[in-house]
Amino acid sequence: MAVPARTPPSAQPRSLPLREARTRLTQLVALAELTDTVTVLTRDRDARPVAAIVPAAAARTAAQARADADRLAEVTAGWARRLDDLHRQSGRRHAAELHAVRTALAEVWAELDRRVVPGSDPGLTRLRAAHADLLPR
């Protein structure tokens, strides 16, 4: 028995009025089964979709969809907890590194103040102003 070739599903599902779909139902079902084509059904004078003919593999029960959503929520919550933990660890590391930089910078400025009279060198004054947010107050 020959197996029909499967064509890739089209990006846009085809749309048919309900009246036409009634007369071509067998053909539309075969099309969905053999080529994974989705056909959207509309009211006869209204373009809004009201139903669809989809391949059986694409149809999911509400229970399956809820189970998938629950599993996705569980996995997402796990990743969110992991990301929060990493964010906290990163924040602690950053705070420790920032403290070390501030301490070293304070020591450097203390040494500079001992060697050069504060305010006598415009370059050092500009540099001190640039580091103002890191210097102890």
N, CA, C and O atoms as a Tinker XYZ file with bonds, in Angstrom:
   548  protein
     1  N      0.843000   -1.172000    0.000000    73     2
     2  CA     0.000000    0.000000    0.000000    64     1     3
     3  C      0.888000    1.234000    0.000000    63     2     4     5
     4  O      1.849000    1.302000    0.765000    81     3
     5  N      0.592000    2.175000   -0.816000    73     3     6
     6  CA     1.387000    3.401000   -0.925000    64     5     7
     7  C      1.080000    4.331000    0.241000    63     6     8     9
     8  O     -0.069000    4.483000    0.657000    81     7
     9  N      2.138000    4.946000    0.753000    73     7    10
    10  CA     1.987000    5.907000    1.837000    64     9    11
    11  C      2.069000    7.296000    1.237000    63    10    12    13
    12  O      3.035000    7.601000    0.537000    81    11
    13  N      1.086000    8.147000    1.487000    73    11    14
    14  CA     1.127000    9.480000    0.907000    64    13    15
    15  C      2.285000   10.291000    1.483000    63    14    16    17
    16  O      2.649000   10.162000    2.652000    81    15
    17  N      2.840000   11.120000    0.627000    73    15    18
    18  CA     3.934000   11.994000    1.067000    64    17    19
    19  C      3.365000   13.061000    1.987000    63    18    20    21
    20  O      2.305000   13.628000    1.721000    81    19
    21  N      4.080000   13.328000    3.070000    73    19    22
    22  CA     3.639000   14.359000    4.011000    64    21    23
    23  C      4.260000   15.677000    3.602000    63    22    24    25
    24  O      5.473000   15.771000    3.416000    81    23
    25  N      3.453000   16.659000    3.468000    73    23    26
    26  CA     3.963000   17.984000    3.136000    64    25    27
    27  C      4.067000   18.778000    4.415000    63    26    28    29
    28  O      3.284000   18.570000    5.342000    81    27
    29  N      5.026000   19.689000    4.479000    73    27    30
    30  CA     5.133000   20.493000    5.695000    64    29    31
    31  C      3.894000   21.352000    5.872000    63    30    32    33
    32  O      3.339000   21.858000    4.897000    81    31
    33  N      3.454000   21.519000    7.122000    73    31    34
    34  CA     2.254000   22.327000    7.335000    64    33    35
    35  C      2.503000   23.768000    6.912000    63    34    36    37
    36  O      3.590000   24.317000    7.093000    81    35
    37  N      1.474000   24.352000    6.352000    73    35    38
    38  CA     1.637000   25.728000    5.893000    64    37    39
    39  C      1.679000   26.661000    7.095000    63    38    40    41
    40  O      1.131000   26.354000    8.154000    81    39
    41  N      2.329000   27.793000    6.923000    73    39    42
    42  CA     2.463000   28.749000    8.017000    64    41    43
    43  C      1.097000   29.321000    8.393000    63    42    44    45
    44  O      0.821000   29.542000    9.572000    81    43
    45  N      0.257000   29.556000    7.416000    73    43    46
    46  CA    -1.073000   30.124000    7.630000    64    45    47
    47  C     -2.096000   29.001000    7.457000    63    46    48    49
    48  O     -2.125000   28.375000    6.397000    81    47
    49  N     -2.938000   28.721000    8.462000    73    47    50
    50  CA    -3.959000   27.703000    8.259000    64    49    51
    51  C     -4.985000   28.187000    7.234000    63    50    52    53
    52  O     -5.265000   29.381000    7.127000    81    51
    53  N     -5.522000   27.259000    6.505000    73    51    54
    54  CA    -6.534000   27.651000    5.522000    64    53    55
    55  C     -7.825000   27.938000    6.261000    63    54    56    57
    56  O     -8.061000   27.393000    7.339000    81    55
    57  N     -8.651000   28.777000    5.697000    73    55    58
    58  CA    -9.891000   29.185000    6.335000    64    57    59
    59  C    -11.043000   28.928000    5.374000    63    58    60    61
    60  O    -10.964000   29.265000    4.193000    81    59
    61  N    -12.113000   28.329000    5.889000    73    59    62
    62  CA   -13.286000   28.029000    5.060000    64    61    63
    63  C    -14.558000   28.385000    5.825000    63    62    64    65
    64  O    -14.619000   28.241000    7.046000    81    63
    65  N    -15.570000   28.850000    5.098000    73    63    66
    66  CA   -16.859000   29.067000    5.739000    64    65    67
    67  C    -17.477000   27.715000    6.119000    63    66    68    69
    68  O    -17.230000   26.706000    5.458000    81    67
    69  N    -18.254000   27.704000    7.152000    73    67    70
    70  CA   -18.858000   26.478000    7.668000    64    69    71
    71  C    -19.685000   25.751000    6.606000    63    70    72    73
    72  O    -19.657000   24.522000    6.533000    81    71
    73  N    -20.405000   26.487000    5.803000    73    71    74
    74  CA   -21.249000   25.868000    4.764000    64    73    75
    75  C    -20.396000   25.059000    3.791000    63    74    76    77
    76  O    -20.764000   23.938000    3.440000    81    75
    77  N    -19.281000   25.599000    3.357000    73    75    78
    78  CA   -18.397000   24.871000    2.435000    64    77    79
    79  C    -17.728000   23.696000    3.132000    63    78    80    81
    80  O    -17.540000   22.641000    2.526000    81    79
    81  N    -17.368000   23.869000    4.398000    73    79    82
    82  CA   -16.720000   22.792000    5.142000    64    81    83
    83  C    -17.668000   21.600000    5.298000    63    82    84    85
    84  O    -17.221000   20.453000    5.288000    81    83
    85  N    -18.979000   21.860000    5.444000    73    83    86
    86  CA   -19.943000   20.766000    5.567000    64    85    87
    87  C    -19.931000   19.880000    4.330000    63    86    88    89
    88  O    -20.002000   18.655000    4.438000    81    87
    89  N    -19.841000   20.488000    3.174000    73    87    90
    90  CA   -19.874000   19.699000    1.938000    64    89    91
    91  C    -18.539000   19.006000    1.657000    63    90    92    93
    92  O    -18.499000   18.033000    0.903000    81    91
    93  N    -17.444000   19.497000    2.255000    73    91    94
    94  CA   -16.111000   18.932000    1.973000    64    93    95
    95  C    -15.486000   18.283000    3.208000    63    94    96    97
    96  O    -14.268000   18.111000    3.257000    81    95
    97  N    -16.296000   17.918000    4.209000    73    95    98
    98  CA   -15.765000   17.432000    5.474000    64    97    99
    99  C    -14.817000   16.245000    5.295000    63    98   100   101
   100  O    -13.729000   16.249000    5.870000    81    99
   101  N    -15.192000   15.249000    4.531000    73    99   102
   102  CA   -14.342000   14.075000    4.348000    64   101   103
   103  C    -13.001000   14.469000    3.746000    63   102   104   105
   104  O    -11.954000   13.985000    4.176000    81   103
   105  N    -13.036000   15.340000    2.761000    73   103   106
   106  CA   -11.809000   15.806000    2.123000    64   105   107
   107  C    -10.936000   16.581000    3.117000    63   106   108   109
   108  O     -9.718000   16.401000    3.131000    81   107
   109  N    -11.535000   17.432000    3.940000    73   107   110
   110  CA   -10.773000   18.225000    4.911000    64   109   111
   111  C    -10.153000   17.351000    5.998000    63   110   112   113
   112  O     -9.035000   17.606000    6.446000    81   111
   113  N    -10.884000   16.322000    6.418000    73   111   114
   114  CA   -10.350000   15.403000    7.418000    64   113   115
   115  C     -9.171000   14.631000    6.826000    63   114   116   117
   116  O     -8.149000   14.471000    7.494000    81   115
   117  N     -9.290000   14.158000    5.604000    73   115   118
   118  CA    -8.190000   13.445000    4.961000    64   117   119
   119  C     -6.984000   14.366000    4.798000    63   118   120   121
   120  O     -5.844000   13.947000    5.000000    81   119
   121  N     -7.236000   15.602000    4.437000    73   119   122
   122  CA    -6.154000   16.572000    4.285000    64   121   123
   123  C     -5.426000   16.785000    5.611000    63   122   124   125
   124  O     -4.197000   16.853000    5.641000    81   123
   125  N     -6.171000   16.888000    6.690000    73   123   126
   126  CA    -5.560000   17.056000    8.012000    64   125   127
   127  C     -4.748000   15.826000    8.392000    63   126   128   129
   128  O     -3.645000   15.948000    8.925000    81   127
   129  N     -5.286000   14.644000    8.120000    73   127   130
   130  CA    -4.613000   13.393000    8.485000    64   129   131
   131  C     -3.344000   13.164000    7.677000    63   130   132   133
   132  O     -2.324000   12.751000    8.230000    81   131
   133  N     -3.394000   13.423000    6.393000    73   131   134
   134  CA    -2.269000   13.087000    5.514000    64   133   135
   135  C     -1.206000   14.172000    5.423000    63   134   136   137
   136  O     -0.032000   13.863000    5.220000    81   135
   137  N     -1.589000   15.434000    5.570000    73   135   138
   138  CA    -0.613000   16.510000    5.356000    64   137   139
   139  C     -0.467000   17.443000    6.557000    63   138   140   141
   140  O      0.206000   18.470000    6.466000    81   139
   141  N     -1.091000   17.092000    7.679000    73   139   142
   142  CA    -1.030000   17.937000    8.888000    64   141   143
   143  C     -1.545000   19.352000    8.648000    63   142   144   145
   144  O     -1.092000   20.297000    9.295000    81   143
   145  N     -2.476000   19.499000    7.732000    73   143   146
   146  CA    -3.050000   20.800000    7.421000    64   145   147
   147  C     -4.123000   21.156000    8.437000    63   146   148   149
   148  O     -4.947000   20.320000    8.809000    81   147
   149  N     -4.101000   22.397000    8.877000    73   147   150
   150  CA    -5.132000   22.900000    9.788000    64   149   151
   151  C     -6.109000   23.731000    8.963000    63   150   152   153
   152  O     -5.707000   24.597000    8.186000    81   151
   153  N     -7.393000   23.454000    9.145000    73   151   154
   154  CA    -8.431000   24.221000    8.460000    64   153   155
   155  C     -9.269000   24.920000    9.512000    63   154   156   157
   156  O     -9.850000   24.274000   10.384000    81   155
   157  N     -9.332000   26.239000    9.431000    73   155   158
   158  CA   -10.114000   27.036000   10.374000    64   157   159
   159  C    -11.490000   27.257000    9.771000    63   158   160   161
   160  O    -11.620000   27.636000    8.607000    81   159
   161  N    -12.511000   27.015000   10.576000    73   159   162
   162  CA   -13.891000   27.176000   10.108000    64   161   163
   163  C    -14.446000   28.495000   10.627000    63   162   164   165
   164  O    -14.241000   28.865000   11.783000    81   163
   165  N    -15.153000   29.192000    9.748000    73   163   166
   166  CA   -15.758000   30.475000   10.102000    64   165   167
   167  C    -17.252000   30.409000    9.828000    63   166   168   169
   168  O    -17.721000   29.532000    9.103000    81   167
   169  N    -17.995000   31.339000   10.410000    73   167   170
   170  CA   -19.419000   31.449000   10.063000    64   169   171
   171  C    -19.493000   31.912000    8.608000    63   170   172   173
   172  O    -18.530000   32.463000    8.076000    81   171
   173  N    -20.599000   31.694000    7.995000    73   171   174
   174  CA   -20.706000   31.971000    6.565000    64   173   175
   175  C    -20.467000   33.424000    6.199000    63   174   176   177
   176  O    -19.871000   33.693000    5.156000    81   175
   177  N    -20.906000   34.371000    7.014000    73   175   178
   178  CA   -20.712000   35.787000    6.673000    64   177   179
   179  C    -19.832000   36.509000    7.685000    63   178   180   181
   180  O    -19.852000   37.737000    7.770000    81   179
   181  N    -19.067000   35.749000    8.446000    73   179   182
   182  CA   -18.228000   36.346000    9.485000    64   181   183
   183  C    -16.840000   35.719000    9.389000    63   182   184   185
   184  O    -16.726000   34.494000    9.363000    81   183
   185  N    -15.794000   36.521000    9.336000    73   183   186
   186  CA   -14.436000   36.002000    9.157000    64   185   187
   187  C    -13.810000   35.501000   10.452000    63   186   188   189
   188  O    -12.714000   34.940000   10.425000    81   187
   189  N    -14.485000   35.691000   11.586000    73   187   190
   190  CA   -13.904000   35.238000   12.860000    64   189   191
   191  C    -13.938000   33.715000   12.945000    63   190   192   193
   192  O    -14.948000   33.106000   12.592000    81   191
   193  N    -12.849000   33.085000   13.408000    73   191   194
   194  CA   -12.819000   31.626000   13.514000    64   193   195
   195  C    -13.762000   31.129000   14.615000    63   194   196   197
   196  O    -13.873000   31.736000   15.680000    81   195
   197  N    -14.441000   30.004000   14.328000    73   195   198
   198  CA   -15.331000   29.410000   15.321000    64   197   199
   199  C    -14.894000   27.999000   15.693000    63   198   200   201
   200  O    -15.225000   27.523000   16.779000    81   199
   201  N    -14.151000   27.317000   14.812000    73   199   202
   202  CA   -13.686000   25.955000   15.077000    64   201   203
   203  C    -12.532000   25.655000   14.133000    63   202   204   205
   204  O    -12.181000   26.464000   13.274000    81   203
   205  N    -11.949000   24.473000   14.311000    73   203   206
   206  CA   -10.851000   24.089000   13.429000    64   205   207
   207  C    -10.841000   22.586000   13.238000    63   206   208   209
   208  O    -11.244000   21.828000   14.120000    81   207
   209  N    -10.378000   22.170000   12.080000    73   207   210
   210  CA   -10.123000   20.758000   11.819000    64   209   211
   211  C     -8.613000   20.612000   11.865000    63   210   212   213
   212  O     -7.896000   21.182000   11.043000    81   211
   213  N     -8.139000   19.844000   12.834000    73   211   214
   214  CA    -6.696000   19.699000   13.049000    64   213   215
   215  C     -6.321000   18.229000   13.013000    63   214   216   217
   216  O     -7.181000   17.372000   13.218000    81   215
   217  N     -5.049000   17.914000   12.757000    73   215   218
   218  CA    -4.616000   16.524000   12.827000    64   217   219
   219  C     -4.803000   15.989000   14.253000    63   218   220   221
   220  O     -4.707000   16.744000   15.220000    81   219
   221  N     -5.064000   14.711000   14.373000    73   219   222
   222  CA    -5.332000   14.115000   15.687000    64   221   223
   223  C     -4.173000   14.336000   16.651000    63   222   224   225
   224  O     -4.393000   14.546000   17.844000    81   223
   225  N     -2.955000   14.291000   16.154000    73   223   226
   226  CA    -1.792000   14.475000   17.030000    64   225   227
   227  C     -1.757000   15.881000   17.625000    63   226   228   229
   228  O     -1.209000   16.088000   18.707000    81   227
   229  N     -2.336000   16.832000   16.925000    73   227   230
   230  CA    -2.315000   18.217000   17.410000    64   229   231
   231  C     -3.417000   18.485000   18.430000    63   230   232   233
   232  O     -3.330000   19.430000   19.214000    81   231
   233  N     -4.452000   17.647000   18.416000    73   231   234
   234  CA    -5.559000   17.846000   19.355000    64   233   235
   235  C     -5.138000   17.306000   20.719000    63   234   236   237
   236  O     -4.638000   16.186000   20.824000    81   235
   237  N     -5.340000   18.088000   21.733000    73   235   238
   238  CA    -4.965000   17.689000   23.090000    64   237   239
   239  C     -6.182000   17.833000   23.974000    63   238   240   241
   240  O     -6.996000   18.740000   23.798000    81   239
   241  N     -6.294000   16.940000   24.910000    73   239   242
   242  CA    -7.407000   17.057000   25.842000    64   241   243
   243  C     -7.098000   18.165000   26.831000    63   242   244   245
   244  O     -5.946000   18.571000   26.985000    81   243
   245  N     -8.116000   18.641000   27.490000    73   243   246
   246  CA    -7.924000   19.696000   28.487000    64   245   247
   247  C     -7.044000   19.184000   29.621000    63   246   248   249
   248  O     -6.225000   19.926000   30.163000    81   247
   249  N     -7.217000   17.911000   29.979000    73   247   250
   250  CA    -6.395000   17.340000   31.060000    64   249   251
   251  C     -4.927000   17.289000   30.650000    63   250   252   253
   252  O     -4.047000   17.587000   31.458000    81   251
   253  N     -4.656000   16.914000   29.405000    73   251   254
   254  CA    -3.270000   16.882000   28.925000    64   253   255
   255  C     -2.678000   18.283000   28.918000    63   254   256   257
   256  O     -1.531000   18.483000   29.317000    81   255
   257  N     -3.461000   19.246000   28.466000    73   255   258
   258  CA    -2.970000   20.625000   28.416000    64   257   259
   259  C     -2.698000   21.143000   29.826000    63   258   260   261
   260  O     -1.695000   21.820000   30.050000    81   259
   261  N     -3.594000   20.828000   30.795000    73   259   262
   262  CA    -3.370000   21.245000   32.183000    64   261   263
   263  C     -2.134000   20.577000   32.766000    63   262   264   265
   264  O     -1.351000   21.216000   33.469000    81   263
   265  N     -1.957000   19.285000   32.474000    73   263   266
   266  CA    -0.784000   18.566000   32.978000    64   265   267
   267  C      0.493000   19.181000   32.408000    63   266   268   269
   268  O      1.480000   19.350000   33.123000    81   267
   269  N      0.468000   19.513000   31.121000    73   267   270
   270  CA     1.633000   20.165000   30.507000    64   269   271
   271  C      1.885000   21.523000   31.140000    63   270   272   273
   272  O      3.032000   21.881000   31.406000    81   271
   273  N      0.825000   22.278000   31.381000    73   271   274
   274  CA     0.972000   23.605000   31.985000    64   273   275
   275  C      1.504000   23.487000   33.410000    63   274   276   277
   276  O      2.346000   24.281000   33.832000    81   275
   277  N      1.006000   22.486000   34.155000    73   275   278
   278  CA     1.502000   22.285000   35.523000    64   277   279
   279  C      2.981000   21.914000   35.515000    63   278   280   281
   280  O      3.760000   22.423000   36.320000    81   279
   281  N      3.357000   21.040000   34.616000    73   279   282
   282  CA     4.763000   20.627000   34.515000    64   281   283
   283  C      5.640000   21.817000   34.122000    63   282   284   285
   284  O      6.729000   22.000000   34.667000    81   283
   285  N      5.167000   22.606000   33.194000    73   283   286
   286  CA     5.910000   23.786000   32.778000    64   285   287
   287  C      6.058000   24.770000   33.935000    63   286   288   289
   288  O      7.125000   25.352000   34.127000    81   287
   289  N      4.988000   24.954000   34.704000    73   287   290
   290  CA     5.050000   25.854000   35.860000    64   289   291
   291  C      6.042000   25.335000   36.894000    63   290   292   293
   292  O      6.773000   26.118000   37.501000    81   291
   293  N      6.070000   24.020000   37.097000    73   291   294
   294  CA     6.995000   23.423000   38.059000    64   293   295
   295  C      8.450000   23.621000   37.608000    63   294   296   297
   296  O      9.311000   23.994000   38.405000    81   295
   297  N      8.706000   23.369000   36.336000    73   295   298
   298  CA    10.063000   23.544000   35.806000    64   297   299
   299  C     10.465000   25.018000   35.855000    63   298   300   301
   300  O     11.593000   25.348000   36.221000    81   299
   301  N      9.546000   25.891000   35.488000    73   299   302
   302  CA     9.827000   27.324000   35.507000    64   301   303
   303  C     10.118000   27.805000   36.921000    63   302   304   305
   304  O     11.032000   28.602000   37.137000    81   303
   305  N      9.342000   27.321000   37.882000    73   303   306
   306  CA     9.574000   27.718000   39.276000    64   305   307
   307  C     10.946000   27.240000   39.743000    63   306   308   309
   308  O     11.637000   27.949000   40.474000    81   307
   309  N     11.341000   26.035000   39.322000    73   307   310
   310  CA    12.667000   25.531000   39.680000    64   309   311
   311  C     13.770000   26.411000   39.127000    63   310   312   313
   312  O     14.724000   26.745000   39.830000    81   311
   313  N     13.635000   26.781000   37.876000    73   311   314
   314  CA    14.643000   27.660000   37.263000    64   313   315
   315  C     14.640000   29.030000   37.919000    63   314   316   317
   316  O     15.700000   29.628000   38.106000    81   315
   317  N     13.464000   29.535000   38.270000    73   315   318
   318  CA    13.387000   30.852000   38.924000    64   317   319
   319  C     14.095000   30.812000   40.273000    63   318   320   321
   320  O     14.818000   31.743000   40.626000    81   319
   321  N     13.886000   29.718000   41.039000    73   319   322
   322  CA    14.594000   29.586000   42.324000    64   321   323
   323  C     16.101000   29.535000   42.109000    63   322   324   325
   324  O     16.860000   30.172000   42.839000    81   323
   325  N     16.524000   28.789000   41.124000    73   323   326
   326  CA    17.961000   28.669000   40.833000    64   325   327
   327  C     18.538000   30.028000   40.446000    63   326   328   329
   328  O     19.613000   30.402000   40.915000    81   327
   329  N     17.837000   30.761000   39.602000    73   327   330
   330  CA    18.307000   32.088000   39.191000    64   329   331
   331  C     18.356000   33.048000   40.380000    63   330   332   333
   332  O     19.286000   33.846000   40.500000    81   331
   333  N     17.353000   32.970000   41.258000    73   331   334
   334  CA    17.369000   33.817000   42.461000    64   333   335
   335  C     18.565000   33.500000   43.342000    63   334   336   337
   336  O     19.219000   34.408000   43.855000    81   335
   337  N     18.856000   32.209000   43.521000    73   335   338
   338  CA    20.027000   31.812000   44.316000    64   337   339
   339  C     21.312000   32.348000   43.706000    63   338   340   341
   340  O     22.170000   32.882000   44.409000    81   339
   341  N     21.440000   32.200000   42.377000    73   339   342
   342  CA    22.643000   32.697000   41.699000    64   341   343
   343  C     22.751000   34.217000   41.813000    63   342   344   345
   344  O     23.847000   34.757000   41.959000    81   343
   345  N     21.615000   34.900000   41.747000    73   343   346
   346  CA    21.612000   36.357000   41.864000    64   345   347
   347  C     22.089000   36.776000   43.255000    63   346   348   349
   348  O     22.889000   37.701000   43.389000    81   347
   349  N     21.596000   36.091000   44.288000    73   347   350
   350  CA    22.040000   36.402000   45.655000    64   349   351
   351  C     23.533000   36.128000   45.829000    63   350   352   353
   352  O     24.248000   36.940000   46.417000    81   351
   353  N     24.008000   34.987000   45.321000    73   351   354
   354  CA    25.438000   34.664000   45.427000    64   353   355
   355  C     26.274000   35.712000   44.705000    63   354   356   357
   356  O     27.303000   36.157000   45.212000    81   355
   357  N     25.825000   36.098000   43.528000    73   355   358
   358  CA    26.537000   37.110000   42.748000    64   357   359
   359  C     26.560000   38.440000   43.497000    63   358   360   361
   360  O     27.580000   39.129000   43.511000    81   359
   361  N     25.440000   38.801000   44.118000    73   359   362
   362  CA    25.370000   40.043000   44.886000    64   361   363
   363  C     26.338000   40.034000   46.060000    63   362   364   365
   364  O     26.999000   41.035000   46.334000    81   363
   365  N     26.420000   38.892000   46.759000    73   363   366
   366  CA    27.364000   38.790000   47.882000    64   365   367
   367  C     28.803000   38.902000   47.392000    63   366   368   369
   368  O     29.618000   39.589000   48.007000    81   367
   369  N     29.119000   38.225000   46.280000    73   367   370
   370  CA    30.476000   38.311000   45.720000    64   369   371
   371  C     30.793000   39.738000   45.302000    63   370   372   373
   372  O     31.882000   40.249000   45.561000    81   371
   373  N     29.838000   40.363000   44.661000    73   371   374
   374  CA    30.028000   41.740000   44.208000    64   373   375
   375  C     30.260000   42.675000   45.394000    63   374   376   377
   376  O     31.139000   43.536000   45.354000    81   375
   377  N     29.470000   42.497000   46.442000    73   375   378
   378  CA    29.626000   43.352000   47.626000    64   377   379
   379  C     31.010000   43.161000   48.248000    63   378   380   381
   380  O     31.640000   44.129000   48.673000    81   379
   381  N     31.480000   41.923000   48.300000    73   379   382
   382  CA    32.806000   41.656000   48.873000    64   381   383
   383  C     33.903000   42.287000   48.015000    63   382   384   385
   384  O     34.850000   42.876000   48.536000    81   383
   385  N     33.764000   42.158000   46.691000    73   383   386
   386  CA    34.764000   42.744000   45.793000    64   385   387
   387  C     34.729000   44.271000   45.865000    63   386   388   389
   388  O     35.775000   44.919000   45.854000    81   387
   389  N     33.545000   44.835000   45.937000    73   387   390
   390  CA    33.413000   46.290000   46.035000    64   389   391
   391  C     34.019000   46.800000   47.340000    63   390   392   393
   392  O     34.647000   47.858000   47.360000    81   391
   393  N     33.835000   46.059000   48.422000    73   391   394
   394  CA    34.431000   46.437000   49.698000    64   393   395
   395  C     35.962000   46.423000   49.587000    63   394   396   397
   396  O     36.628000   47.333000   50.082000    81   395
   397  N     36.512000   45.404000   48.947000    73   395   398
   398  CA    37.969000   45.319000   48.780000    64   397   399
   399  C     38.493000   46.492000   47.949000    63   398   400   401
   400  O     39.531000   47.068000   48.272000    81   399
   401  N     37.768000   46.847000   46.869000    73   399   402
   402  CA    38.189000   47.966000   46.021000    64   401   403
   403  C     38.117000   49.271000   46.807000    63   402   404   405
   404  O     39.033000   50.090000   46.729000    81   403
   405  N     37.049000   49.471000   47.558000    73   403   406
   406  CA    36.912000   50.708000   48.344000    64   405   407
   407  C     38.023000   50.813000   49.394000    63   406   408   409
   408  O     38.578000   51.890000   49.610000    81   407
   409  N     38.341000   49.698000   50.038000    73   407   410
   410  CA    39.400000   49.701000   51.050000    64   409   411
   411  C     40.742000   50.046000   50.408000    63   410   412   413
   412  O     41.489000   50.873000   50.930000    81   411
   413  N     41.045000   49.415000   49.284000    73   411   414
   414  CA    42.307000   49.687000   48.594000    64   413   415
   415  C     42.360000   51.136000   48.109000    63   414   416   417
   416  O     43.401000   51.786000   48.208000    81   415
   417  N     41.264000   51.633000   47.595000    73   415   418
   418  CA    41.217000   53.006000   47.109000    64   417   419
   419  C     41.403000   53.999000   48.261000    63   418   420   421
   420  O     42.093000   55.007000   48.107000    81   419
   421  N     40.794000   53.715000   49.403000    73   419   422
   422  CA    40.958000   54.590000   50.572000    64   421   423
   423  C     42.427000   54.619000   51.010000    63   422   424   425
   424  O     42.953000   55.669000   51.380000    81   423
   425  N     43.081000   53.452000   50.963000    73   423   426
   426  CA    44.504000   53.395000   51.333000    64   425   427
   427  C     45.358000   54.204000   50.356000    63   426   428   429
   428  O     46.279000   54.907000   50.770000    81   427
   429  N     45.054000   54.104000   49.064000    73   427   430
   430  CA    45.809000   54.847000   48.050000    64   429   431
   431  C     45.625000   56.341000   48.247000    63   430   432   433
   432  O     46.596000   57.095000   48.189000    81   431
   433  N     44.390000   56.785000   48.481000    73   431   434
   434  CA    44.148000   58.207000   48.659000    64   433   435
   435  C     44.776000   58.723000   49.958000    63   434   436   437
   436  O     45.237000   59.863000   50.012000    81   435
   437  N     44.796000   57.899000   50.990000    73   435   438
   438  CA    45.448000   58.307000   52.239000    64   437   439
   439  C     46.952000   58.518000   51.992000    63   438   440   441
   440  O     47.543000   59.484000   52.476000    81   439
   441  N     47.548000   57.605000   51.240000    73   439   442
   442  CA    48.978000   57.745000   50.919000    64   441   443
   443  C     49.221000   58.978000   50.053000    63   442   444   445
   444  O     50.191000   59.703000   50.274000    81   443
   445  N     48.353000   59.226000   49.072000    73   443   446
   446  CA    48.503000   60.411000   48.227000    64   445   447
   447  C     48.369000   61.690000   49.051000    63   446   448   449
   448  O     49.100000   62.657000   48.835000    81   447
   449  N     47.430000   61.687000   49.998000    73   447   450
   450  CA    47.243000   62.867000   50.849000    64   449   451
   451  C     48.484000   63.125000   51.714000    63   450   452   453
   452  O     48.801000   64.276000   52.015000    81   451
   453  N     49.184000   62.054000   52.113000    73   451   454
   454  CA    50.414000   62.232000   52.895000    64   453   455
   455  C     51.537000   62.799000   52.036000    63   454   456   457
   456  O     52.380000   63.547000   52.530000    81   455
   457  N     51.552000   62.442000   50.740000    73   455   458
   458  CA    52.660000   62.855000   49.863000    64   457   459
   459  C     52.398000   64.188000   49.168000    63   458   460   461
   460  O     53.327000   64.962000   48.940000    81   459
   461  N     51.129000   64.459000   48.828000    73   459   462
   462  CA    50.780000   65.675000   48.081000    64   461   463
   463  C     49.713000   66.422000   48.868000    63   462   464   465
   464  O     48.758000   65.826000   49.365000    81   463
   465  N     49.886000   67.721000   48.971000    73   463   466
   466  CA    48.907000   68.541000   49.682000    64   465   467
   467  C     47.587000   68.496000   48.909000    63   466   468   469
   468  O     47.566000   68.820000   47.721000    81   467
   469  N     46.473000   68.097000   49.563000    73   467   470
   470  CA    45.184000   68.031000   48.867000    64   469   471
   471  C     44.819000   69.380000   48.253000    63   470   472   473
   472  O     44.948000   70.419000   48.900000    81   471
   473  N     44.357000   69.357000   46.987000    73   471   474
   474  CA    43.947000   70.562000   46.277000    64   473   475
   475  C     45.075000   71.228000   45.511000    63   474   476   477
   476  O     44.821000   72.164000   44.753000    81   475
   477  N     46.331000   70.772000   45.684000    73   475   478
   478  CA    47.444000   71.431000   44.997000    64   477   479
   479  C     47.632000   70.907000   43.564000    63   478   480   481
   480  O     48.246000   71.585000   42.740000    81   479
   481  N     47.123000   69.737000   43.266000    73   479   482
   482  CA    47.276000   69.165000   41.923000    64   481   483
   483  C     45.880000   69.012000   41.299000    63   482   484   485
   484  O     45.071000   68.222000   41.784000    81   483
   485  N     45.589000   69.778000   40.207000    73   483   486
   486  CA    44.254000   69.710000   39.599000    64   485   487
   487  C     43.922000   68.314000   39.055000    63   486   488   489
   488  O     42.762000   67.901000   39.070000    81   487
   489  N     44.930000   67.596000   38.579000    73   487   490
   490  CA    44.683000   66.239000   38.071000    64   489   491
   491  C     44.210000   65.312000   39.171000    63   490   492   493
   492  O     43.277000   64.532000   38.976000    81   491
   493  N     44.850000   65.395000   40.322000    73   491   494
   494  CA    44.431000   64.571000   41.456000    64   493   495
   495  C     43.055000   64.992000   41.962000    63   494   496   497
   496  O     42.270000   64.154000   42.406000    81   495
   497  N     42.766000   66.270000   41.895000    73   495   498
   498  CA    41.448000   66.754000   42.326000    64   497   499
   499  C     40.351000   66.183000   41.430000    63   498   500   501
   500  O     39.300000   65.758000   41.910000    81   499
   501  N     40.613000   66.179000   40.106000    73   499   502
   502  CA    39.634000   65.605000   39.169000    64   501   503
   503  C     39.476000   64.107000   39.413000    63   502   504   505
   504  O     38.361000   63.588000   39.390000    81   503
   505  N     40.583000   63.417000   39.646000    73   503   506
   506  CA    40.546000   61.980000   39.894000    64   505   507
   507  C     39.788000   61.667000   41.188000    63   506   508   509
   508  O     39.011000   60.714000   41.240000    81   507
   509  N     40.017000   62.471000   42.229000    73   507   510
   510  CA    39.298000   62.270000   43.492000    64   509   511
   511  C     37.787000   62.469000   43.262000    63   510   512   513
   512  O     36.975000   61.720000   43.805000    81   511
   513  N     37.419000   63.464000   42.469000    73   511   514
   514  CA    36.000000   63.708000   42.179000    64   513   515
   515  C     35.391000   62.530000   41.412000    63   514   516   517
   516  O     34.234000   62.169000   41.629000    81   515
   517  N     36.186000   61.934000   40.509000    73   515   518
   518  CA    35.690000   60.783000   39.746000    64   517   519
   519  C     35.465000   59.578000   40.656000    63   518   520   521
   520  O     34.587000   58.760000   40.382000    81   519
   521  N     36.238000   59.456000   41.727000    73   519   522
   522  CA    36.120000   58.326000   42.647000    64   521   523
   523  C     35.268000   58.650000   43.857000    63   522   524   525
   524  O     35.204000   57.846000   44.787000    81   523
   525  N     34.621000   59.785000   43.877000    73   523   526
   526  CA    33.869000   60.242000   45.052000    64   525   527
   527  C     32.844000   59.218000   45.526000    63   526   528   529
   528  O     32.636000   59.064000   46.730000    81   527
   529  N     32.199000   58.513000   44.589000    73   527   530
   530  CA    31.179000   57.549000   44.996000    64   529   531
   531  C     31.775000   56.302000   45.657000    63   530   532   533
   532  O     31.061000   55.554000   46.324000    81   531
   533  N     33.083000   56.077000   45.473000    73   531   534
   534  CA    33.728000   54.920000   46.079000    64   533   535
   535  C     34.501000   55.259000   47.357000    63   534   536   537
   536  O     34.876000   54.363000   48.114000    81   535
   537  N     34.736000   56.540000   47.595000    73   535   538
   538  CA    35.515000   56.943000   48.767000    64   537   539
   539  C     34.644000   57.016000   50.007000    63   538   540   541
   540  O     33.463000   57.351000   49.926000    81   539
   541  N     35.241000   56.696000   51.179000    73   539   542
   542  CA    34.454000   56.820000   52.417000    64   541   543
   543  C     34.121000   58.271000   52.686000    63   542   544   545
   544  O     34.891000   59.165000   52.335000    81   543
   545  N     33.000000   58.509000   53.295000    73   543   546
   546  CA    32.546000   59.887000   53.535000    64   545   547
   547  C     32.855000   60.334000   54.910000    63   546   548
   548  O     32.541000   61.466000   55.276000    81   547
